[in-house]
Amino acid sequence: MKVVDLNCDMGESFGAYKLGSDGEVLEYVTSANIACGFHAGDPATMRRTVRLALEHKVAIGAHPGLQDLTGFGRRDMDISPEEAYDITVYQIGSLWGFVRSEGAVLQHVKAHGSLYNMAARSAPLAEAIAEAVYRVEPELILFGLAGSELVKAGQKIGLRTASEVFSDRTYQPDGSLTSRRLPDSVITDEQQSIRQVIRMVTEGKVLAAGQADIAIQADTICIHGDGIHAVEFAAKINSSLKADGVAVQPIGVTLAGRG
């Protein structure tokens, strides 16, 4: 039986504001990537989101990003590998404290936005992030874009890795995501998005720009929780996978079973 994890970025608000649809989306995902304060989030939001995830029995991961609240961590910054290492350790540690204070464990680390995309392309940045994760806790799972330098770096240092695919993004022939600056980078048609997910999981293929299939490994699927219809979309992705005979469970459970 095919097995996949559904992950969603969470806690990307601030203490004075509500957490939006996070609680409802948690009904349908299996892993939560919780913002650690650099691109979004703050201590109060982190604590509340950790508790929400635990209430829904959803595995928790740290979601470190660039220190760029104004740009939501989606603007490239010229940082060194040493800086990437430092900000990754710092942010994992901040969330780790909240997770441990609730008597729980951290499952994974997934970089956010431009930090994620830069590390997907840059081996030095990827290796710095992988080393940061490994030194904090070698049992953590490192999420990275399928086929990227980040996945390679994690495997090289001895981490368990999860190859991530995106339900609502289009792909280039080299396996990279289409830049958000370009037309048609985001899939807005719900049925098209679901079809893409099912193919990636069950066939290991995705239709890239140029209308050619490329091979892709899908261990975990990213669902963005900040859309207008995020809850309904998460529910449909979950039910569609199960209808196609795909089991949906946290990546930590899947990798433990493989080991």
C-alpha positions as CSV (number, residue, x, y, z in Angstrom):
1,M,0.0,0.0,0.0
2,K,1.2,3.5,-0.8
3,V,1.7,5.7,2.2
4,V,2.1,9.5,2.4
5,D,2.3,12.3,5.0
6,L,0.3,15.5,4.7
7,N,2.1,18.6,6.1
8,C,0.9,22.1,6.6
9,D,2.6,25.4,7.6
10,M,1.2,26.5,10.9
11,G,1.4,29.3,13.5
12,E,2.2,32.0,10.9
13,S,0.3,34.7,12.9
14,F,0.9,36.6,16.0
15,G,-0.2,36.4,19.6
16,A,-2.7,39.3,19.4
17,Y,-4.5,37.6,16.5
18,K,-6.4,34.4,16.1
19,L,-4.7,31.4,14.5
20,G,-7.1,31.4,11.6
21,S,-8.0,28.0,10.3
22,D,-5.1,26.2,11.8
23,G,-7.3,24.2,14.2
24,E,-9.6,23.1,11.4
25,V,-6.8,22.2,9.0
26,L,-5.3,20.0,11.7
27,E,-8.2,17.7,11.3
28,Y,-6.9,16.5,7.9
29,V,-3.1,16.7,8.0
30,T,-0.6,14.5,9.8
31,S,2.4,16.8,10.3
32,A,2.5,20.5,11.3
33,N,5.4,22.9,10.5
34,I,5.3,25.5,13.1
35,A,6.8,29.0,12.5
36,C,9.6,29.8,14.9
37,G,9.5,33.6,15.0
38,F,11.8,34.8,12.2
39,H,9.4,34.9,9.2
40,A,6.2,34.7,11.3
41,G,5.0,33.6,14.7
42,D,5.9,34.6,18.3
43,P,6.2,32.8,21.6
44,A,2.4,32.9,22.4
45,T,1.5,31.7,18.9
46,M,4.1,28.9,19.1
47,R,2.8,27.7,22.4
48,R,-0.8,27.7,21.3
49,T,0.0,26.0,18.0
50,V,2.0,23.3,19.6
51,R,-0.9,22.6,21.9
52,L,-3.4,22.6,19.0
53,A,-1.3,20.1,17.1
54,L,-1.0,17.8,20.1
55,E,-4.8,17.9,20.7
56,H,-5.2,16.7,17.1
57,K,-2.5,14.1,17.4
58,V,-0.5,15.7,14.6
59,A,3.3,15.4,14.5
60,I,5.2,18.6,15.1
61,G,8.1,20.1,13.1
62,A,10.1,23.3,13.3
63,H,9.7,25.7,10.4
64,P,12.7,28.0,10.4
65,G,12.9,30.9,8.0
66,L,14.9,34.0,7.1
67,Q,14.7,36.9,9.5
68,D,12.3,38.8,7.4
69,L,8.9,39.5,8.9
70,T,8.0,42.2,6.3
71,G,8.7,39.9,3.4
72,F,7.3,36.8,5.2
73,G,10.6,35.0,4.6
74,R,9.9,34.9,0.8
75,R,12.6,37.3,-0.3
76,D,16.1,35.9,-1.1
77,M,18.8,37.1,1.3
78,D,22.6,36.9,0.9
79,I,23.4,34.7,3.9
80,S,26.5,32.6,4.4
81,P,26.4,28.9,5.3
82,E,27.5,29.8,8.8
83,E,24.5,32.2,9.2
84,A,22.2,29.5,7.8
85,Y,23.5,27.1,10.5
86,D,23.0,29.6,13.3
87,I,19.5,30.7,12.4
88,T,18.4,27.0,12.0
89,V,19.8,26.0,15.4
90,Y,18.3,29.0,17.0
91,Q,14.8,28.5,15.6
92,I,14.8,24.7,16.2
93,G,15.7,25.4,19.8
94,S,13.0,27.9,20.3
95,L,10.3,25.5,19.2
96,W,11.9,22.6,20.9
97,G,11.4,24.3,24.3
98,F,7.7,24.6,23.7
99,V,7.4,21.0,22.5
100,R,9.3,19.6,25.5
101,S,7.4,21.8,27.9
102,E,4.2,20.0,26.7
103,G,5.9,16.5,27.2
104,A,6.1,15.9,23.5
105,V,8.8,15.3,20.9
106,L,9.8,17.1,17.7
107,Q,9.5,15.0,14.6
108,H,11.0,17.1,11.8
109,V,12.5,20.3,10.5
110,K,11.3,22.0,7.3
111,A,12.8,25.3,6.2
112,H,10.5,28.0,5.1
113,G,10.2,30.1,1.9
114,S,13.4,31.5,0.4
115,L,15.5,29.7,2.9
116,Y,14.0,26.4,1.7
117,N,14.3,27.4,-2.0
118,M,17.9,28.7,-1.7
119,A,19.0,25.5,0.1
120,A,17.3,23.4,-2.6
121,R,19.7,24.9,-5.1
122,S,22.8,25.6,-3.0
123,A,24.8,22.6,-1.7
124,P,26.7,24.8,0.9
125,L,23.5,26.2,2.4
126,A,21.9,22.8,2.3
127,E,24.8,21.2,4.1
128,A,24.8,23.9,6.8
129,I,21.1,23.4,7.5
130,A,21.5,19.6,7.5
131,E,24.4,19.9,9.9
132,A,22.4,22.2,12.2
133,V,19.5,19.7,12.3
134,Y,21.9,16.8,12.9
135,R,23.8,18.5,15.7
136,V,20.6,19.5,17.5
137,E,19.1,16.0,17.2
138,P,20.2,13.3,14.7
139,E,16.8,11.6,15.0
140,L,15.0,14.5,13.5
141,I,13.7,14.1,9.9
142,L,14.7,16.8,7.4
143,F,12.1,17.8,4.9
144,G,13.3,19.0,1.5
145,L,12.1,19.5,-2.0
146,A,12.2,16.2,-3.8
147,G,15.5,15.8,-5.7
148,S,17.0,18.9,-4.1
149,E,20.4,19.6,-2.6
150,L,18.7,19.7,0.8
151,V,17.6,16.1,0.6
152,K,21.0,15.1,-0.6
153,A,22.7,16.9,2.2
154,G,20.5,15.3,4.8
155,Q,21.2,11.9,3.5
156,K,24.9,12.6,3.3
157,I,25.2,13.6,7.0
158,G,23.0,10.6,8.1
159,L,19.6,12.2,8.7
160,R,16.4,10.6,7.8
161,T,14.9,12.7,5.0
162,A,11.4,13.2,3.5
163,S,11.1,14.2,-0.1
164,E,8.4,16.9,-0.3
165,V,6.0,17.7,-3.1
166,F,3.5,20.5,-3.5
167,S,-0.2,20.2,-4.2
168,D,-0.6,23.8,-5.5
169,R,2.6,24.6,-7.3
170,T,3.8,23.8,-10.8
171,Y,7.1,22.3,-11.7
172,Q,10.0,22.9,-14.1
173,P,11.6,20.2,-16.1
174,D,14.6,20.1,-13.7
175,G,12.2,19.3,-10.8
176,S,12.4,22.8,-9.3
177,L,9.2,24.8,-8.4
178,T,8.2,27.4,-10.9
179,S,9.1,30.8,-9.4
180,R,6.2,32.7,-7.9
181,R,7.3,35.7,-10.0
182,L,6.3,33.8,-13.1
183,P,2.8,33.2,-14.5
184,D,1.1,29.8,-13.7
185,S,3.4,29.2,-10.7
186,V,0.4,28.4,-8.5
187,I,-2.4,26.0,-9.3
188,T,-5.7,27.5,-8.4
189,D,-8.0,24.8,-9.9
190,E,-8.8,22.4,-7.1
191,Q,-9.4,19.4,-9.3
192,Q,-6.1,19.9,-11.1
193,S,-4.3,20.1,-7.8
194,I,-5.8,16.9,-6.6
195,R,-5.0,15.1,-9.8
196,Q,-1.4,16.3,-9.5
197,V,-1.2,15.0,-6.0
198,I,-2.6,11.6,-6.8
199,R,-0.2,11.1,-9.8
200,M,2.8,12.1,-7.7
201,V,2.0,9.7,-4.9
202,T,0.7,6.7,-6.9
203,E,2.7,7.0,-10.2
204,G,5.8,8.9,-9.0
205,K,5.3,11.4,-11.8
206,V,4.4,15.1,-12.3
207,L,3.6,17.1,-15.5
208,A,6.2,19.8,-15.7
209,A,6.3,23.0,-17.8
210,G,6.7,22.0,-21.4
211,Q,4.1,19.3,-20.9
212,A,6.5,16.5,-20.2
213,D,6.4,14.1,-17.2
214,I,9.3,14.0,-14.8
215,A,9.9,11.4,-12.1
216,I,9.3,12.6,-8.5
217,Q,9.5,11.1,-5.0
218,A,6.6,12.0,-2.8
219,D,7.0,11.2,0.9
220,T,5.2,14.2,2.2
221,I,2.8,16.6,0.5
222,C,2.7,20.3,1.4
223,I,-0.8,21.9,1.8
224,H,-0.8,25.6,2.3
225,G,-3.1,26.5,5.1
226,D,-3.5,30.2,4.4
227,G,-5.8,30.0,1.5
228,I,-9.5,31.0,1.6
229,H,-10.6,27.4,1.1
230,A,-7.7,25.8,2.9
231,V,-9.8,23.6,5.2
232,E,-12.0,22.3,2.4
233,F,-9.0,21.7,0.2
234,A,-7.1,19.8,2.9
235,A,-10.2,17.6,3.5
236,K,-10.6,16.8,-0.2
237,I,-6.8,16.0,-0.6
238,N,-7.1,13.6,2.4
239,S,-10.2,11.9,1.2
240,S,-9.1,11.6,-2.4
241,L,-5.8,9.9,-1.4
242,K,-7.7,7.4,0.8
243,A,-10.2,6.8,-2.0
244,D,-7.2,5.8,-4.2
245,G,-5.9,3.3,-1.6
246,V,-3.2,5.6,-0.1
247,A,-2.7,5.6,3.6
248,V,-2.2,9.0,5.2
249,Q,0.0,9.0,8.3
250,P,2.9,11.0,9.9
251,I,6.2,10.6,8.1
252,G,7.9,9.5,11.4
253,V,5.6,6.5,11.5
254,T,6.3,5.6,7.9
255,L,10.1,5.8,8.2
256,A,10.1,3.9,11.5
257,G,8.2,1.1,9.7
258,R,10.8,1.1,6.9
259,G,13.6,0.8,9.5
